[in-house]
Amino acid sequence: MSAAPGEVQRVGAGELRAFIQDAGELKKGTLLYDGGQLLNLARHENKLFCEARGSGASPYKVTLVYSDAPAPGFKGRCTCPARTFNTAFCKHAAALLVAWARAPESFVVSDAPPPGAPGGETARKSVKKGSANAPALMKSGVEQVSTLVRELGVAGVAAIGGDRIEQLEKLAEGLRENRLRRLSARTLDLAALLRGPAAGVHQAAGAHQAAGAHQAAGAHQATGARRGALPAVAYANLMADLLLTARKLEKHLAGEPLDDRHVEELVGKTWKASDRKPAEGLTLVEYAFSTRTTSDDYVIRESRFLDLESGRHFSEKQILPAFMAKRSDPKRSFAGEVLAGARATTYPGYPPLRVDFSDLGDKRPLDAGALEAMLARALPDVGAALAALQEHRKDVFAPDLVPVAVRIDTLFARGARLSAVDDKGEALHLPDDAALEERLAGSLRDARLRALLGDVGIDAALPTLWPLAAVIEGPLGLELRPVIEQGAAARSGPLEGSAWNAAAREAGASPAAIALGEVREELAEALATGLTGLSARVTDPLAARLRDLRLEKQAALLQGLPQRPDPADRLDDFIKLYQVLEMALVRLAGATHIDSASTERVPTYESVTVARPDETLTPDEVARRRAAGEMSRYVAAVHHARYYASLPASELVKSIFPIWADGTATPTIARTFAPLGAEAVAAAEKALTVKAGRVAKLTAVRVLEAVVLHGGPARADAAAMLGRVAEHAKDAGLRALARDALDVIDARQAAGPGGEAVRARRAARMERVQELAKALGAAPNKEERGEALKALAELGDLSALPALRRAFYADAARGVREEAAYALAQLGDVEMVETFVRMLASRGEDEREAKIAAYALGYLGDVRGLSELLSAYAAGYKPGIVADAIRAFGPVALAPLVDLIEARPEIAKRAAALDALKKMDEAAVAGCLLERVEARRGDADFPDKAQLYLKLADVHPHSKREVAAAITAALAGVEGKEAQAVVKAAQRALGVVKRGK
């Protein structure tokens, strides 16, 4: 923004780097300003002045002189001893420019320079505040918002055009400059909501995060715009928030004091150390770490903590403009550590309380004792979590969500949505989010859930927990595992209208909560239409429904609104009613009860239950339903377990392929084979020595572990084979799994010092994993994160899987995400199979992602990925890459590949098709083709099929001769030109008839 002659140019926060070349001084200056170290901000003509606290008894005098010729610029002057300033900036001068950029309204207008200012006059003249002082600007902003809400409330949104939306965005900018942070954020949310769904999602979330608050109800539901036109509930929530905030600020500007946490939430303040409350004797465990960028280009790095002494939740944040974040050392994560005896000061606000550390205390590794303390401090059940939410939401300006740690017994999978169930059967719902479901599945496989940590609120009349981390109990004890990045897409909004109603009913919301939610939705529609049209015809039916819910006072208030002739007079009470009904909804939305008698535990995930299926489906049917989106992974796992458990052991031993190559079958296979002793060891040895996909080998390791733990004569042989795999296997994933199995065996069977040695060995590996995981999550550039990822993969420890999954899902650099995918496949993470399958299936949308998925699926060798690889192969997608991936499956892929070629004979003309067969075991290829010759002989089209089998058998001399001999025998005595041509071809293959004869 250009300056008038003799004045100082306004500067945006993003422009500071253009004037201050030294990034270090700018960083120091920002910290000085944020720390409240500047006093007596003033402006006179083209100069800015202040005093800055320093190390001496008297403050330093600081001046900035603005000049627009030859180019706009500032010259710094300061009485500090650091420099003799000509054109350079010291940190105090940099802090002064930061103040001008962020809060120009805080500068008084002076008739002359302050006395003692460098370059100024010594005589002190009168100083007066400009007409546009801070309270006046705030009052004006509040009046503008009140007018906006009144106009929209009366007329509705139908008449709003694009120009009005631009006005709202400009109003939001002005409100922010005048320190009306909540009004600014909500106005920006409203503009984004009216502009459309894409803007609503991005800007709403960003504005609230920039304000340092949780997403409000309006932003929380903004993505509902994708379902239709205007999401009425989101709109009404924003309107209510704007009006209530404006009314509160009107009283404040009239002299009513604000509670400190309302100051932080509504207008914001630079809190000096003396303003903050001391917090000592903290024992903190970080359970979430996130980095996000807001819509106004601020980078927020945040740690979330639980205090093991009090059970309170805290947050440490680093908030920087994006351009400064690139040049600043990032806030570190404290994952895997306990900060014992930490001291800090806390900012006013709502949980989680923001802290500024003065002493990190004695850092020690996160151990079983600390995790037991976390469980002890967690809320005992779902009822306690709901009570905390109700108490929190009594304050109308409190964020929608409250942080909790709550003990959970199981997760209940109903349709696509999960519920967290306590030991009494009471449930909090989890958001309907595929990414969350993926990460929970990865964290809970072969582990027992003990507690969830995250934020609880109301979503579509459902008490909902947005989890950030889980405390689980695995084979080696308690672990804290992140399950989703804070601020990620898990907080997308609920459905609206009939879709919302259906979802709430399916998820088990109470009839009263659904009824009240429907009333609030209809009121929201009425507000969006405009209160001019609010008549008894609209209100009487709604009032009757409120009376059915025993809300008599609210019904009477609603019925009285149409009697007021001026629609503007209806607004305040309408908003009041709308908010009161929200509080009632929080009370009515009690926990859902899950009847454990009608559920069945999922074998692969012992902490997950599903409604007991009435039938048992085959793996093929399960795969079909999963691909069609008709079945969750948990219901699929139950069907797989039932099916494999129904097979006799002899069948399992005979058919280790493809059964052992199905990652979902591994737990059932291990349990089934454990008592078979020598037969189990022989089957495992076969899977480990044959050129097969790695999932079959991983299953073999689990079988060997199960045999050892079961005991019996074969125990020693199984343990010896595990030791050889752990020591000598070339495959890092196999080594890691075998090492993990030996740890589990030693921990369970070793008493006293032996068990301690296992835990010590495990702790040392975990310390290294955590060190690398921190670097992978927080390193500022992709090269450093890539090195950490590579080191994690080479370490070959399965405890690295959660960190690798986070990198795969969330890293900003595509190259890092790609390497994370390969590392997950290398460590045998079968939880990623379905994700990779979806990536490959979307090859028309993102070819690079599909290529990554093809490599990863081939490396894993899980039979669930084979169908999509064959589909891509048939379509001619990257034939060399896909053929290599299929070949990596070994004998598992042989029959499906030949099935495909039989159905599509033209594929046999591709060199890659024959190359895939050529690299498979010769005896296996011959056996497969011989079985088909025997099965097809006598069919009318057998000569055509036989010709194809000859072509496929030609990849190996041995299989060529065997298949040719079988075809010759099968067609002996068969007449017909086609049959005789095939016989001659077979005889040539046997050398009986020379070519050309």
Beta strands, then each sheet from edge to edge (+ up, - down):
strand 1: 38-44
strand 2: 47-52
strand 3: 60-67
strand 4: 73-78
strand 5: 108-110
strand 6: 127-128
strand 7: 277-293
strand 8: 298-307
strand 9: 313-321
strand 10: 337-346
strand 11: 353-359
strand 12: 362-365
strand 13: 402-407
strand 14: 410-414
strand 15: 417-421
strand 16: 426-429
strand 17: 448-459
strand 18: 462-474
strand 19: 477-482
strand 20: 592-593
strand 21: 599-602
strand 22: 605-611
sheet 1: 4+ 3- 2+ 1- 5- 6+
sheet 2: 12+ 10- 7+ 8- 9+ 11+
sheet 3: 13+ 17- 18+ 19-
sheet 4: 20+ 16- 15+ 14- 22- 21+
end
